């Protein structure tokens, strides 16, 4: 199994996963043209996608979903509440497929489990992807970390984790008061410190890679986010490889090397 963060942040989100012959896109918050360009940059043919999964209905996650699904006749896996909240902005979807939080479903070689996360959307979710004994977790756009979310992310071999803002930069930054309060709320986004605290709970000897995502361009610095998480990893003595994807950039390939071993 391998994956690549094609875009992450308030200007657009998209993550590509593949295992064997199965190829999936999580969110498409870019234009159809831009996500195609980024996939091509990583040697991926969008015409060979097997489906798109949607985390929630905010514009930076669904902007190109409708266009891409119609262009390539793709199924879109989406919670019914998210579909109801977003249909007008995605247009007609050729193959919408509903899922329920907490219930795993299979698509090709992947077993996918959506789980609820706290964010100001109709039914926001994170995902775990399992294939051939390997497991990857994806959790961004959440205001805090409930125990059930941490439990869902236990024992993954790779993790894509939000590290949205530095609290001091946000408090002293240009956002108006209401937006600052929204970001800091329990339905907002994780700070660097909160991401580090979650990472400290999740570190284990089988956690190969952590990718920091949804890093604010205004209220954070990728170096600050990286340094916070790196300190947690170093203090634990773990050998986990850490990466960060700044806004506007395409992440490197991450390949999960080993199946889970207790």
C-alpha positions in Angstrom: 0.0 0.0 0.0 1.2 3.5 -0.7 -0.3 7.0 -0.7 0.5 10.6 -1.6 -0.9 13.9 -0.3 -1.7 15.8 -3.5 -3.0 18.9 -1.6 -3.7 19.8 1.9 -5.0 23.0 3.5 -7.7 25.6 3.2 -7.0 26.0 -0.5 -7.8 22.4 -1.3 -7.4 18.8 -0.1 -6.8 15.5 -1.9 -5.0 12.3 -0.9 -4.3 9.4 -3.3 -4.2 5.8 -2.1 -3.4 2.6 -3.9 -3.0 -1.0 -3.1 -2.6 -3.6 -5.8 -4.9 -2.6 -8.6 -7.2 -0.5 -6.5 -6.7 3.3 -6.7 -8.7 5.8 -4.5 -8.9 9.5 -4.0 -9.9 11.0 -0.7 -11.5 14.4 -1.2 -11.0 16.6 -4.2 -10.9 20.2 -3.1 -9.0 21.3 -6.2 -10.4 21.9 -9.6 -10.6 18.8 -11.8 -7.8 20.3 -14.0 -5.5 20.9 -11.0 -5.9 17.5 -9.4 -5.3 15.9 -12.7 -2.1 17.9 -13.1 -0.9 16.8 -9.6 -1.8 13.2 -10.1 0.1 13.2 -13.4 3.1 14.8 -11.7 3.2 11.7 -9.5 2.7 9.3 -12.4 -0.9 8.5 -11.7 -3.6 8.3 -14.4 -6.9 9.7 -13.0 -8.8 7.7 -15.6 -7.7 4.6 -13.6 -9.2 5.7 -10.3 -11.7 3.3 -8.7 -13.5 5.9 -6.7 -13.6 9.1 -4.6 -14.2 9.2 -0.9 -15.5 12.3 0.8 -14.7 13.4 4.4 -17.1 16.3 4.6 -18.8 19.0 2.5 -16.6 22.0 2.9 -15.5 23.6 -0.3 -11.8 22.8 0.2 -12.7 19.1 0.2 -15.4 18.8 -2.5 -14.6 21.5 -5.1 -13.6 19.1 -7.9 -15.5 15.9 -6.8 -18.4 16.3 -9.1 -16.3 17.2 -12.2 -13.9 14.3 -11.6 -16.6 11.8 -10.9 -18.5 12.7 -14.1 -15.4 12.9 -16.3 -14.3 9.4 -15.3 -17.6 7.9 -14.4 -16.4 7.3 -10.8 -18.4 6.2 -7.7 -18.4 8.7 -4.9 -18.4 7.2 -1.4 -20.2 9.7 0.9 -22.3 9.8 4.0 -25.9 10.6 3.3 -25.9 13.7 5.5 -22.8 15.0 3.7 -24.4 14.3 0.3 -27.5 16.2 1.3 -25.4 19.1 2.5 -23.2 19.3 -0.6 -25.2 18.0 -3.6 -25.9 21.5 -4.9 -22.2 22.3 -5.1 -21.1 19.0 -6.6 -23.8 18.7 -9.2 -25.0 15.4 -10.4 -23.0 12.4 -9.3 -23.1 9.3 -11.6 -22.6 6.7 -8.8 -23.1 8.0 -5.2 -22.5 5.2 -2.7 -23.6 5.7 0.9 -21.6 4.6 4.0 -22.3 4.8 7.7 -19.8 5.8 10.3 -18.2 3.0 12.2 -19.1 0.4 9.5 -16.3 -0.9 7.3 -16.9 -1.3 3.6 -14.8 -2.9 0.9 -13.7 -1.4 -2.4 -11.3 -3.5 -4.3 -8.3 -4.5 -2.2 -9.2 -1.9 0.5 -11.3 -2.3 3.6 -12.3 1.3 4.6 -13.7 2.3 7.9 -15.1 5.8 8.3 -15.3 7.2 11.8 -16.9 10.4 13.1 -14.7 13.4 14.0 -15.6 16.7 15.6 -15.8 19.5 13.0 -18.4 22.1 11.9 -19.9 20.0 9.1 -23.0 17.8 8.6 -21.2 14.5 9.3 -17.4 14.8 9.1 -15.3 11.6 9.1 -11.8 10.4 9.1 -10.9 7.0 7.6 -8.7 4.0 8.1 -7.6 2.0 5.1 -6.6 -1.6 5.5 -5.1 -3.9 2.8 -3.0 -7.0 3.1 -2.3 -6.6 6.8 -1.3 -2.9 6.5 -3.3 0.0 7.8 -3.2 3.8 7.3 -5.2 6.4 9.2 -6.4 9.8 8.0 -7.7 12.4 10.4 -7.8 16.1 9.6 -10.3 18.9 10.2 -11.2 18.2 13.8 -11.4 20.5 16.8 -10.3 18.1 19.4 -9.5 14.4 19.8 -12.3 12.3 21.4 -11.2 9.0 22.9 -13.0 7.0 20.1 -11.0 8.8 17.4 -7.7 8.0 19.1 -8.8 4.4 19.4 -9.6 4.2 15.7 -6.0 5.4 14.9 -4.2 2.9 17.2 -1.8 0.5 15.6 -1.8 2.1 12.1 1.5 1.8 10.2 1.1 5.3 8.7 -0.9 8.3 9.7 -2.0 11.5 8.0 -2.6 14.0 10.8 -3.8 17.6 11.0 -1.4 20.1 12.6 -3.3 23.2 11.6 -2.1 26.1 13.6 0.3 27.5 16.1 -1.9 29.0 18.9 0.2 32.1 19.4 0.3 32.8 15.6 -3.4 32.4 15.4 -4.2 34.6 18.4 -1.9 37.4 17.1 -2.7 36.9 13.4 -5.0 38.7 11.0 -8.2 36.6 11.3 -11.2 38.3 12.8 -12.3 37.3 16.3 -15.1 35.0 15.1 -12.9 33.1 12.8 -10.2 32.7 15.4 -12.8 31.3 17.8 -14.1 29.0 15.2 -10.6 27.6 14.5 -9.9 27.1 18.2 -13.3 25.6 19.0 -14.1 22.0 19.6 -15.5 22.0 16.0 -12.5 23.7 14.5 -8.9 22.5 13.9 -6.1 20.9 15.8 -3.1 23.0 16.9 0.4 21.8 16.7 0.4 21.0 20.4 -2.8 19.1 20.2 -1.5 17.1 17.2 1.7 16.3 19.2 -0.3 15.1 22.2 -2.3 12.7 20.0 0.8 11.5 18.3 2.3 10.8 21.7 -0.7 8.5 22.4 -0.4 6.7 19.0 3.4 6.1 18.7 4.3 2.4 18.6 7.1 0.4 17.1 5.1 -0.4 14.0 4.2 3.3 13.2 6.5 3.8 10.2 5.4 7.2 8.9 3.5 10.3 10.1 2.5 13.1 7.6 1.4 16.4 9.0 -1.3 18.0 7.0 -3.8 20.9 6.8 -1.0 23.3 7.9 -2.3 26.8 7.9 -0.4 29.2 5.6 -1.5 32.2 7.8 -1.4 30.8 11.3 1.4 28.3 11.2 4.8 27.5 9.8 5.6 24.0 8.6 8.8 24.1 10.5 7.0 24.8 13.8 4.5 22.0 13.1 7.4 19.6 12.2 9.4 20.6 15.3 6.6 20.0 17.7 5.9 16.5 16.3 9.6 15.7 16.0 10.1 16.4 19.7 7.4 14.0 20.6 8.9 11.3 18.4 12.4 11.9 19.7 11.4 11.8 23.3 9.6 8.5 22.9 12.6 6.9 21.2 10.5 5.8 18.3 12.0 5.4 14.8 8.9 6.9 13.0 9.7 8.9 9.9 8.0 12.3 10.0 7.0 14.5 7.0 4.9 17.6 6.5 3.0 18.9 3.4 2.8 22.7 3.2 -0.1 24.3 1.4 0.4 24.5 -2.4 2.8 21.6 -2.5 2.5 17.9 -3.5 3.7 15.4 -0.9 6.1 12.6 -1.6 5.1 9.0 -2.0 4.8 7.1 1.3 4.9 3.3 1.0 3.8 1.2 3.9 6.5 -1.4 4.2 5.4 -3.9 6.8 2.2 -5.5 8.0 1.1 -4.9 11.5 2.9 -7.0 14.1 2.2 -6.9 17.9 
